Amino acid sequence: MAGKPKLYYFNGRGRMESIRWLLAAAGIEFVEEFLETREQYEKLLQDGALLFQQVPMVEIDGMKMVQTRAILGYIAAKHNLYGKDLKERALIDMYVEGTRDLIDLIRVHHKFSPEEQEKNLALINERATARYFPVYEKVLKDHGTEFLVGNQLTWADVQLIEAILMVEEKVSTVLSKFPLLQDFKTRICNIPTIKKFLQPGSQRKPPPDESYVVTANRLD
Amino acid sequence: MSGKPKLTYFNGRGRMESVRWLLAAAGVEFEEVFLETREQYLKLIQDGDLLFDQVPLVDIDGMKMVQTRAILSYIAGKHNLYGKDLKERALYIDTYVEGTMDLMQMILTLPFSLPEAKEKNLPLIIEKAKNRYFPAYEKVLKQHCQGFLVGNQLSWADVHLLEAILMVEEKDPTVLSEFPLLQGFKTRISNMPTIKKFLQPGSQRKPQPDDKYVATVMKILKEAMYYSI
Protein backbone atom coordinates (compact mmCIF):
# COMPACT_ATOMS: atom_id res chain seq x y z
CA MET A 1 0.00 0.00 0.00
CA ALA A 2 1.44 3.32 -0.99
CA GLY A 3 1.67 5.84 1.86
CA LYS A 4 4.09 8.72 2.25
CA PRO A 5 7.62 8.11 1.01
CA LYS A 6 9.96 7.19 3.88
CA LEU A 7 13.54 8.41 3.80
CA TYR A 8 16.33 6.51 5.56
CA TYR A 9 19.49 8.55 6.18
CA PHE A 10 21.55 10.42 8.73
CA ASN A 11 19.95 13.46 10.31
CA GLY A 12 21.66 15.88 7.98
CA ARG A 13 21.94 16.98 4.35
CA GLY A 14 24.46 14.68 2.66
CA ARG A 15 23.19 12.90 -0.42
CA MET A 16 19.58 12.82 0.77
CA GLU A 17 19.06 16.59 0.72
CA SER A 18 18.43 16.77 -3.05
CA ILE A 19 15.69 14.18 -2.56
CA ARG A 20 14.08 16.22 0.23
CA TRP A 21 14.17 19.28 -2.03
CA LEU A 22 12.56 17.48 -4.98
CA LEU A 23 9.79 15.87 -2.93
CA ALA A 24 9.09 19.21 -1.24
CA ALA A 25 9.02 21.06 -4.56
CA ALA A 26 6.57 18.47 -5.90
CA GLY A 27 4.39 19.04 -2.82
CA ILE A 28 4.87 15.48 -1.57
CA GLU A 29 4.83 14.91 2.16
CA PHE A 30 7.39 12.45 3.43
CA VAL A 31 8.56 10.87 6.66
CA GLU A 32 12.11 10.26 7.79
CA GLU A 33 13.96 7.63 9.79
CA PHE A 34 17.31 8.92 11.00
CA LEU A 35 20.27 6.56 11.33
CA GLU A 36 21.86 7.25 14.67
CA THR A 37 23.47 3.96 15.64
CA ARG A 38 25.45 1.29 13.89
CA GLU A 39 22.83 -1.25 15.01
CA GLN A 40 20.13 0.47 12.96
CA TYR A 41 22.35 0.34 9.88
CA GLU A 42 23.25 -3.31 10.46
CA LYS A 43 19.56 -4.18 10.78
CA LEU A 44 18.82 -2.55 7.42
CA LEU A 45 21.65 -4.61 5.91
CA GLN A 46 20.41 -7.84 7.47
CA ASP A 47 16.87 -7.16 6.27
CA GLY A 48 18.24 -6.90 2.73
CA ALA A 49 16.90 -3.38 2.44
CA LEU A 50 20.07 -1.86 0.96
CA LEU A 51 20.93 -3.22 -2.49
CA PHE A 52 24.50 -1.96 -2.39
CA GLN A 53 24.79 -1.72 1.42
CA GLN A 54 24.41 2.05 1.19
CA VAL A 55 22.03 4.85 2.05
CA PRO A 56 20.17 6.97 0.89
CA MET A 57 17.30 4.54 0.79
CA VAL A 58 13.75 5.64 0.09
CA GLU A 59 10.68 3.47 0.53
CA ILE A 60 8.32 4.69 -2.15
CA ASP A 61 5.35 3.10 -3.92
CA GLY A 62 6.09 -0.28 -2.36
CA MET A 63 9.75 -0.24 -3.43
CA LYS A 64 12.96 0.18 -1.44
CA MET A 65 14.95 2.44 -3.76
CA VAL A 66 18.66 3.17 -3.45
CA GLN A 67 21.10 5.27 -5.50
CA THR A 68 20.36 8.97 -5.29
CA ARG A 69 20.12 9.62 -9.02
CA ALA A 70 17.75 6.72 -9.59
CA ILE A 71 15.51 7.97 -6.79
CA LEU A 72 15.56 11.55 -8.08
CA GLY A 73 14.82 10.39 -11.65
CA TYR A 74 11.81 8.40 -10.42
CA ILE A 75 10.39 11.27 -8.38
CA ALA A 76 10.95 13.73 -11.23
CA ALA A 77 9.24 11.51 -13.81
CA LYS A 78 6.36 10.63 -11.52
CA HIS A 79 5.61 14.24 -10.64
CA ASN A 80 5.93 15.82 -14.06
CA LEU A 81 9.28 17.46 -13.36
CA TYR A 82 11.26 15.69 -16.11
CA GLY A 83 10.25 17.57 -19.25
CA LYS A 84 7.84 16.58 -21.98
CA ASP A 85 10.02 14.53 -24.34
CA LEU A 86 13.37 12.84 -24.78
CA LYS A 87 15.16 16.05 -25.80
CA GLU A 88 13.90 18.08 -22.83
CA ARG A 89 14.87 15.18 -20.64
CA ALA A 90 18.38 15.23 -22.15
CA LEU A 91 18.74 18.93 -21.33
CA ILE A 92 17.48 18.37 -17.78
CA ASP A 93 19.94 15.49 -17.37
CA MET A 94 22.85 17.67 -18.53
CA TYR A 95 21.92 20.51 -16.23
CA VAL A 96 21.38 18.38 -13.14
CA GLU A 97 24.68 16.61 -13.70
CA GLY A 98 26.40 20.01 -13.72
CA THR A 99 24.72 21.19 -10.51
CA ARG A 100 25.36 17.78 -9.00
CA ASP A 101 29.12 18.20 -9.56
CA LEU A 102 28.98 21.62 -7.86
CA ILE A 103 26.89 20.36 -4.93
CA ASP A 104 29.32 17.44 -4.46
CA LEU A 105 32.20 19.89 -3.89
CA ILE A 106 30.24 21.41 -1.02
CA ARG A 107 28.79 18.14 0.27
CA VAL A 108 32.25 16.84 1.20
CA HIS A 109 33.62 20.15 2.46
CA HIS A 110 33.14 19.40 6.17
CA LYS A 111 35.24 16.22 5.87
CA PHE A 112 38.41 18.17 5.12
CA SER A 113 41.05 19.58 7.46
CA PRO A 114 41.05 23.38 7.95
CA GLU A 115 43.85 23.90 5.39
CA GLU A 116 42.12 21.67 2.84
CA GLN A 117 38.86 23.51 3.50
CA GLU A 118 40.50 26.79 2.58
CA LYS A 119 41.58 25.32 -0.76
CA ASN A 120 38.21 23.70 -1.33
CA LEU A 121 36.41 26.97 -0.66
CA ALA A 122 38.51 28.68 -3.33
CA LEU A 123 37.69 25.80 -5.71
CA ILE A 124 33.96 26.05 -4.95
CA ASN A 125 34.00 29.77 -5.64
CA GLU A 126 36.00 29.34 -8.83
CA ARG A 127 33.84 26.55 -10.18
CA ALA A 128 30.60 28.31 -9.31
CA THR A 129 31.56 31.66 -10.84
CA ALA A 130 33.70 30.48 -13.77
CA ARG A 131 32.16 27.17 -14.83
CA TYR A 132 28.62 26.56 -13.64
CA PHE A 133 26.77 29.82 -12.99
CA PRO A 134 27.81 31.41 -16.32
CA VAL A 135 26.24 28.41 -18.07
CA TYR A 136 22.92 28.71 -16.28
CA GLU A 137 22.90 32.50 -16.66
CA LYS A 138 23.29 31.98 -20.40
CA VAL A 139 20.62 29.28 -20.53
CA LEU A 140 18.15 31.64 -18.85
CA LYS A 141 19.15 34.43 -21.21
CA ASP A 142 18.88 32.32 -24.40
CA HIS A 143 15.81 30.45 -23.29
CA GLY A 144 13.94 33.61 -22.34
CA THR A 145 11.45 31.98 -20.03
CA GLU A 146 11.37 31.70 -16.27
CA PHE A 147 12.69 28.17 -16.20
CA LEU A 148 15.78 26.36 -17.43
CA VAL A 149 13.86 23.92 -19.65
CA GLY A 150 10.46 24.22 -21.25
CA ASN A 151 7.96 26.55 -19.66
CA GLN A 152 7.35 24.96 -16.30
CA LEU A 153 9.31 23.96 -13.22
CA THR A 154 11.53 20.92 -13.68
CA TRP A 155 14.06 18.94 -11.64
CA ALA A 156 16.76 21.12 -13.23
CA ASP A 157 15.34 24.28 -11.63
CA VAL A 158 14.96 22.67 -8.21
CA GLN A 159 18.50 21.34 -8.20
CA LEU A 160 19.87 24.69 -9.36
CA ILE A 161 18.16 26.60 -6.57
CA GLU A 162 19.48 24.06 -4.07
CA ALA A 163 23.01 24.58 -5.45
CA ILE A 164 22.74 28.38 -5.44
CA LEU A 165 21.65 28.49 -1.80
CA MET A 166 24.38 26.03 -0.79
CA VAL A 167 27.11 28.08 -2.46
CA GLU A 168 25.74 31.30 -1.00
CA GLU A 169 26.10 29.82 2.48
CA LYS A 170 29.83 29.62 1.75
CA VAL A 171 30.27 32.66 -0.51
CA SER A 172 27.45 35.11 0.09
CA THR A 173 28.25 37.37 -2.90
CA VAL A 174 28.57 34.57 -5.43
CA LEU A 175 25.59 35.74 -7.55
CA SER A 176 26.79 39.35 -7.78
CA LYS A 177 27.66 39.05 -11.48
CA PHE A 178 24.63 36.98 -12.45
CA PRO A 179 21.50 39.17 -12.59
CA LEU A 180 19.31 36.55 -14.27
CA LEU A 181 20.24 33.97 -11.64
CA GLN A 182 19.37 36.51 -8.95
CA ASP A 183 15.90 36.90 -10.49
CA PHE A 184 15.64 33.14 -10.89
CA LYS A 185 16.46 32.67 -7.22
CA THR A 186 13.80 35.14 -6.12
CA ARG A 187 11.16 33.65 -8.39
CA ILE A 188 11.81 30.00 -7.59
CA CYS A 189 12.04 30.68 -3.85
CA ASN A 190 8.56 32.20 -4.04
CA ILE A 191 6.91 29.16 -5.55
CA PRO A 192 4.53 28.06 -2.76
CA THR A 193 5.89 24.54 -2.19
CA ILE A 194 9.48 25.77 -2.22
CA LYS A 195 8.71 28.80 -0.06
CA LYS A 196 7.23 26.42 2.50
CA PHE A 197 10.35 24.22 2.41
CA LEU A 198 12.52 27.27 3.05
CA GLN A 199 10.68 28.23 6.20
CA PRO A 200 11.88 27.24 9.68
CA GLY A 201 10.34 24.00 10.88
CA SER A 202 10.44 22.34 7.46
CA GLN A 203 12.33 19.10 6.80
CA ARG A 204 15.17 20.98 5.18
CA LYS A 205 18.41 20.22 7.01
CA PRO A 206 21.04 22.71 8.19
CA PRO A 207 24.65 22.61 6.96
CA PRO A 208 26.74 19.87 8.59
CA ASP A 209 28.03 20.55 12.10
CA GLU A 210 30.35 18.62 14.46
CA SER A 211 27.79 16.12 15.69
CA TYR A 212 26.71 15.24 12.14
CA VAL A 213 30.30 14.48 11.16
CA VAL A 214 30.76 12.22 14.18
CA THR A 215 27.56 10.28 13.54
CA ALA A 216 28.21 9.78 9.85
CA ASN A 217 31.77 8.64 10.55
CA ARG A 218 30.63 6.19 13.18
CA LEU A 219 28.42 4.50 10.62
CA ASP A 220 31.02 4.41 7.84
CA MET B 1 21.38 17.23 -40.51
CA SER B 2 22.01 14.28 -38.29
CA GLY B 3 24.44 11.64 -39.41
CA LYS B 4 26.40 9.28 -37.21
CA PRO B 5 27.01 10.36 -33.63
CA LYS B 6 30.43 11.95 -33.24
CA LEU B 7 32.39 11.30 -30.05
CA THR B 8 35.08 13.76 -28.89
CA TYR B 9 37.43 12.43 -26.20
CA PHE B 10 40.97 11.27 -25.53
CA ASN B 11 42.10 8.16 -27.39
CA GLY B 12 41.37 5.81 -24.55
CA ARG B 13 38.62 4.44 -22.33
CA GLY B 14 37.98 6.96 -19.58
CA ARG B 15 34.40 8.12 -19.23
CA MET B 16 33.64 7.72 -22.92
CA GLU B 17 34.04 3.94 -22.97
CA SER B 18 30.55 3.29 -21.59
CA VAL B 19 29.15 5.43 -24.40
CA ARG B 20 31.07 3.41 -26.99
CA TRP B 21 29.75 0.18 -25.45
CA LEU B 22 26.14 1.36 -25.48
CA LEU B 23 26.20 2.67 -29.04
CA ALA B 24 27.88 -0.55 -30.19
CA ALA B 25 25.34 -2.71 -28.34
CA ALA B 26 22.54 -0.72 -29.96
CA GLY B 27 24.13 -1.36 -33.36
CA VAL B 28 24.73 2.37 -33.95
CA GLU B 29 27.81 3.30 -35.96
CA PHE B 30 29.75 6.29 -34.65
CA GLU B 31 32.74 8.47 -35.45
CA GLU B 32 35.45 9.65 -33.12
CA VAL B 33 37.61 12.74 -32.76
CA PHE B 34 40.58 12.23 -30.46
CA LEU B 35 41.95 15.01 -28.30
CA GLU B 36 45.70 14.95 -28.61
CA THR B 37 46.76 18.51 -27.80
CA ARG B 38 45.78 21.19 -25.34
CA GLU B 39 45.15 23.53 -28.28
CA GLN B 40 42.36 21.27 -29.59
CA TYR B 41 40.75 21.27 -26.16
CA LEU B 42 41.00 25.05 -25.77
CA LYS B 43 39.49 25.50 -29.21
CA LEU B 44 36.49 23.38 -28.24
CA ILE B 45 36.00 25.63 -25.23
CA GLN B 46 36.38 28.81 -27.27
CA ASP B 47 33.88 27.54 -29.83
CA GLY B 48 31.40 27.05 -27.00
CA ASP B 49 31.10 23.32 -27.66
CA LEU B 50 31.67 22.18 -24.08
CA LEU B 51 28.84 23.22 -21.80
CA PHE B 52 30.90 22.78 -18.62
CA ASP B 53 34.36 22.87 -20.27
CA GLN B 54 34.54 19.10 -20.02
CA VAL B 55 34.58 16.03 -22.23
CA PRO B 56 33.02 13.56 -23.04
CA LEU B 57 31.24 15.44 -25.80
CA VAL B 58 28.84 13.64 -28.13
CA ASP B 59 27.35 15.34 -31.18
CA ILE B 60 24.06 13.52 -31.63
CA ASP B 61 20.76 14.45 -33.25
CA GLY B 62 21.72 18.10 -33.52
CA MET B 63 22.72 18.37 -29.85
CA LYS B 64 26.19 18.80 -28.42
CA MET B 65 25.69 16.58 -25.38
CA VAL B 66 28.00 16.54 -22.39
CA GLN B 67 27.82 14.73 -19.03
CA THR B 68 28.24 10.99 -19.41
CA ARG B 69 25.04 9.97 -17.65
CA ALA B 70 22.93 12.37 -19.70
CA ILE B 71 24.46 10.99 -22.91
CA LEU B 72 23.95 7.37 -21.88
CA SER B 73 20.33 7.99 -20.81
CA TYR B 74 19.57 9.62 -24.12
CA ILE B 75 21.04 6.77 -26.15
CA ALA B 76 19.29 4.17 -23.99
CA GLY B 77 15.96 5.98 -24.31
CA LYS B 78 16.32 6.39 -28.04
CA HIS B 79 17.32 2.80 -28.79
CA ASN B 80 14.87 0.90 -26.65
CA LEU B 81 17.41 -0.04 -23.98
CA TYR B 82 15.68 1.76 -21.11
CA GLY B 83 12.91 -0.62 -20.13
CA LYS B 84 9.21 -0.43 -20.88
CA ASP B 85 7.96 1.86 -18.11
CA LEU B 86 8.98 4.17 -15.29
CA LYS B 87 9.41 1.35 -12.82
CA GLU B 88 11.77 -0.64 -15.05
CA ARG B 89 13.62 2.54 -15.86
CA ALA B 90 14.12 4.01 -12.40
CA LEU B 91 13.73 1.17 -9.92
CA TYR B 92 15.81 -1.24 -11.92
CA ILE B 93 17.90 0.16 -14.75
CA ASP B 94 18.91 3.51 -13.20
CA THR B 95 19.65 1.83 -9.88
CA TYR B 96 21.73 -0.95 -11.43
CA VAL B 97 23.78 1.36 -13.68
CA GLU B 98 24.54 3.63 -10.74
CA GLY B 99 26.06 0.62 -8.97
CA THR B 100 28.16 -0.46 -11.96
CA MET B 101 29.13 3.17 -12.53
CA ASP B 102 30.42 3.46 -8.95
CA LEU B 103 32.47 0.31 -9.47
CA MET B 104 33.88 1.36 -12.85
CA GLN B 105 34.60 4.86 -11.58
CA MET B 106 37.02 3.34 -9.06
CA ILE B 107 38.92 1.59 -11.83
CA LEU B 108 38.77 4.57 -14.15
CA THR B 109 40.46 6.88 -11.66
CA LEU B 110 43.08 4.36 -10.59
CA PRO B 111 45.75 5.30 -13.20
CA PHE B 112 45.50 8.91 -12.08
CA SER B 113 46.09 8.25 -8.39
CA LEU B 114 49.33 8.65 -6.52
CA PRO B 115 51.44 5.45 -6.63
CA GLU B 116 50.89 4.63 -2.92
CA ALA B 117 47.16 5.06 -3.37
CA LYS B 118 47.16 2.78 -6.43
CA GLU B 119 48.70 -0.08 -4.47
CA LYS B 120 46.19 0.27 -1.67
CA ASN B 121 43.16 0.85 -3.85
CA LEU B 122 43.30 -2.03 -6.27
CA PRO B 123 42.64 -4.69 -3.59
CA LEU B 124 39.83 -2.48 -2.22
CA ILE B 125 38.22 -2.36 -5.66
CA ILE B 126 38.36 -6.14 -6.02
CA GLU B 127 36.94 -6.51 -2.52
CA LYS B 128 34.03 -4.17 -3.33
CA ALA B 129 33.37 -6.05 -6.57
CA LYS B 130 33.25 -9.40 -4.76
CA ASN B 131 31.42 -8.31 -1.61
CA ARG B 132 29.15 -5.50 -2.63
CA TYR B 133 28.41 -5.29 -6.35
CA PHE B 134 28.64 -8.76 -7.86
CA PRO B 135 26.58 -10.38 -5.08
CA ALA B 136 23.84 -7.84 -5.73
CA TYR B 137 23.70 -8.60 -9.47
CA GLU B 138 24.02 -12.36 -8.91
CA LYS B 139 20.95 -12.11 -6.67
CA VAL B 140 19.04 -10.05 -9.24
CA LEU B 141 19.73 -12.66 -11.94
CA LYS B 142 18.68 -15.42 -9.56
CA GLN B 143 15.38 -13.73 -8.64
CA HIS B 144 14.60 -12.42 -12.08
CA CYS B 145 15.27 -15.65 -14.02
CA GLN B 146 15.02 -14.09 -17.46
CA GLY B 147 18.67 -13.99 -18.46
CA PHE B 148 18.62 -10.21 -18.39
CA LEU B 149 18.76 -7.90 -15.39
CA VAL B 150 15.48 -6.18 -16.24
CA GLY B 151 12.46 -7.28 -18.24
CA ASN B 152 13.00 -9.84 -20.94
CA GLN B 153 15.28 -8.05 -23.30
CA LEU B 154 18.70 -6.40 -23.33
CA SER B 155 18.85 -3.05 -21.55
CA TRP B 156 21.47 -0.45 -20.68
CA ALA B 157 21.88 -2.21 -17.33
CA ASP B 158 23.06 -5.44 -18.99
CA VAL B 159 25.52 -3.68 -21.29
CA HIS B 160 26.93 -1.67 -18.40
CA LEU B 161 27.29 -4.73 -16.18
CA LEU B 162 29.13 -6.69 -18.87
CA GLU B 163 31.50 -3.75 -19.34
CA ALA B 164 32.12 -3.68 -15.56
CA ILE B 165 32.67 -7.44 -15.34
CA LEU B 166 35.28 -7.40 -18.11
CA MET B 167 37.03 -4.41 -16.56
CA VAL B 168 37.32 -6.07 -13.16
CA GLU B 169 38.42 -9.37 -14.74
CA GLU B 170 41.30 -7.53 -16.39
CA LYS B 171 42.52 -6.78 -12.86
CA ASP B 172 41.61 -10.17 -11.35
CA PRO B 173 40.68 -12.98 -13.75
CA THR B 174 39.18 -15.10 -10.92
CA VAL B 175 36.75 -12.47 -9.70
CA LEU B 176 33.63 -14.29 -11.00
CA SER B 177 34.58 -17.65 -9.48
CA GLU B 178 31.83 -17.52 -6.83
CA PHE B 179 29.15 -16.14 -9.18
CA PRO B 180 27.87 -18.85 -11.53
CA LEU B 181 24.93 -16.80 -12.80
CA LEU B 182 27.18 -13.87 -13.65
CA GLN B 183 29.47 -16.27 -15.52
CA GLY B 184 26.49 -17.44 -17.56
CA PHE B 185 25.38 -13.84 -18.05
CA LYS B 186 28.84 -12.84 -19.27
CA THR B 187 28.89 -15.61 -21.87
CA ARG B 188 25.36 -14.96 -23.09
CA ILE B 189 25.61 -11.19 -23.38
CA SER B 190 29.08 -11.38 -24.97
CA ASN B 191 27.61 -13.59 -27.68
CA MET B 192 24.88 -11.17 -28.71
CA PRO B 193 25.82 -10.19 -32.28
CA THR B 194 26.39 -6.45 -31.81
CA ILE B 195 28.34 -6.99 -28.62
CA LYS B 196 30.33 -9.89 -30.05
CA LYS B 197 31.36 -7.59 -32.87
CA PHE B 198 32.46 -4.88 -30.44
CA LEU B 199 34.58 -7.40 -28.56
CA GLN B 200 36.53 -8.38 -31.65
CA PRO B 201 39.92 -6.87 -32.55
CA GLY B 202 39.62 -3.87 -34.84
CA SER B 203 36.48 -2.51 -33.17
CA GLN B 204 36.30 0.93 -31.55
CA ARG B 205 36.67 -0.56 -28.10
CA LYS B 206 39.70 0.93 -26.40
CA PRO B 207 42.52 -0.88 -24.56
CA GLN B 208 43.38 -0.40 -20.90
CA PRO B 209 45.00 2.94 -20.10
CA ASP B 210 48.80 3.06 -20.19
CA ASP B 211 51.30 5.67 -19.01
CA LYS B 212 51.16 7.45 -22.34
CA TYR B 213 47.39 7.84 -22.07
CA VAL B 214 47.64 9.21 -18.53
CA ALA B 215 50.35 11.67 -19.59
CA THR B 216 48.28 12.87 -22.57
CA VAL B 217 45.18 13.48 -20.46
CA MET B 218 47.10 15.38 -17.81
CA LYS B 219 48.90 17.46 -20.40
CA ILE B 220 45.67 18.41 -22.11
CA LEU B 221 43.65 19.16 -18.98
CA LYS B 222 46.59 20.54 -17.02
CA GLU B 223 44.88 19.45 -13.84
CA ALA B 224 46.60 17.50 -11.13
CA MET B 225 44.12 14.69 -10.63
CA TYR B 226 44.89 12.74 -7.56
CA TYR B 227 41.81 10.78 -6.69
CA SER B 228 41.36 8.86 -3.54
CA ILE B 229 38.58 6.33 -3.22
Interface residues (C-beta under 8 A of the other chain):
Chain A: L51 F52 Q53 M63 M65 V66 Q67 T68 R69 A70 I71 G73 Y74 A77 K78 L86 K87 R89 A90 D93 M94 E97 G98 D101 R131 Y132 V135
Chain B: L51 F52 D53 D61 M63 M65 V66 Q67 T68 R69 A70 S73 Y74 G77 K78 L86 K87 R89 A90 L91 D94 T95 E98 G99 D102 R132 Y133 A136
